[in-house]
Amino acid sequence: MSEILSEARQKAVMQIEAGFPKEPEPKNEIEKPIQIVIKGDCLPEDSREVFDKLDYHQNFSEYFALRHKIPDCVSEGYMHFEFDHETKKLYVFVIYDSTRKLTEEEENLLISYTQGQLSDGIGEGFEQLEFADGIFNPSPWHLDQEIELTYISE
């Protein structure tokens, strides 16, 4: 019996020396998800209080393609509108989940991708939906849109 155990031990040592994957070491720190929030202003004619808290649950990350080079750490991406009662402006938010902060280059890629979706993809489809009798959804994008990216840690 000890010969069998000895052979098994030798085989395990040989596999480890040959680069056989080891068990990952436990991390002391649990990775906390963070949210990436991309905020943009809407057109003045769409700035109506009726759109405050409007959500659209079309998943932006569903359309990540290899050509966009969005990092794997980014997922989800849902559109949300908020009306600022002081400035009387409507803002669109696209909120992504991520396991880490992005590099500046990755942030710019995500902003570009998001604006593309807001202008022609998800946003175009959303804009054509009727919100209420004769009122159509606001346009989530415009040519001179001011965009900002922020992080929220949970």
N, C-alpha and C positions, 0 to 999 in steps of 0.2 A: 504494500500500500504506500509506503514512504517513497518508493521508486516512482510511482505514478504522480505523487505530489511534487516530487523533485523535478520530474520532466515538465509538469505543468508550469512550475515556477520558472524553469529555464526558458520555456517557450514564451512566457509573458515578458521576461527580461529581454529576449531577442526581439520581440515585437516592439517594445518600447525603444530599444536602441535603434531599430530600423525606422523609427519615426511614426509608429502606430499611434493614432490619436489618443491622447490622455484625457481623463475626465477634466472638465474645466474646473478651475479653482473657484470656490464660492467668493462672490464679491461682498465686501463689507457694506457697501452702499447700494441701496436699491435705486435703479434708474427711475427718475420721476419724469413722466411725460410732460412736455411743454406744448404750448399752443403758439402757433405763428399766426398773427392777425394782420391781414392786409386790408387797409382801410382806404376808401376812395370817396370823393364827393360825387353826388349825383347832379344832374342838370337842375337849374332853378325851377323850371316848369314841373319837374317831378317832385319837388320838395314840398310834399303835403303830409300833414300829420297822420293822415289815414294809413300811411305805409309804415308807421312806427311799429317796430317789433315783428315785421313781416319776415318769415323764414322761408327758404327754398332748399329742400333737402335733396338736391341733385349732387352727387358726389363728384367733386372736381378731380380727385385723384384717380377716378375710374378712367380718365382720358390721358393720364400720363403716358407718353410714348417714349421709346428709346431716344428719339431725336430731340426731345426736350431736356434730357439729362437731369431730370429732377432726382435728387438723392433718395435712396430707398428708405431713409429714416422718416420721410414725409408721407403722411397718409391723410385720408378723409378729405376735408375741404368743403364746407357748406356756406351758403350765402345767407346773410342776415342784414336787415335794414334797421337803422335807427334814425329817428328824427330829433335834431337838436332844437329844443324849444327856445333857447336864447338866440341862436343865429338864424333860426327858421330854415335850416338846411337839412337835407336828407343825406345820409351816408350809407354806403354799402360796405359790408365786412365779409371777407372770406376767411374762414377760420380753419386752419390745418392743425393736425396733430404731428408732433415730431419727437424723436428720442434725443435730439441734440439741437444746439444752435447751428445755424448754417454759416458757411463762409460768405464773404461779401459777394463773390461770384455766384454762389448757389442762391443767395437771396435775390440777386438780379434776375437769374433764370426763373425763379418762382414768380416774381413780380411780372415778368414778361409773359410767362405762361398764363397767369391769372388774368391779366388784362386781355390776352387773346381770347380766353374763354368768356370773359365778360362782354367783349365786343362782338364776338361772332359765333361762339359756341353755345354754352349753357345760357349765357346772358341773352342772346338773341331769341332763343326758344322761350325763355322766361318772360321776356318783354312782350311777347305776343299772346300771353295768357291773360284772360279777362279777370281782373281782381274783383270787381263788383259790376252791377249793371252799367255798362257803357264806360267803365273806368278800367283801363289796362294797366298792367304792372309798370313800375318805373323802369327806365333804362339804367342798368347798372354801370354803364361806361359812357364816356364822351371823350372827344379828342383832347381837350385841355385838362383832363382829370388829374387832380392832385392825389398822389398815392403815398402812403407811408406803411412801413412794416415794423411791427413790434412783437415782443415775446411776452407770454404770460406763463409763469411757472406755477404749478399747482402746489 
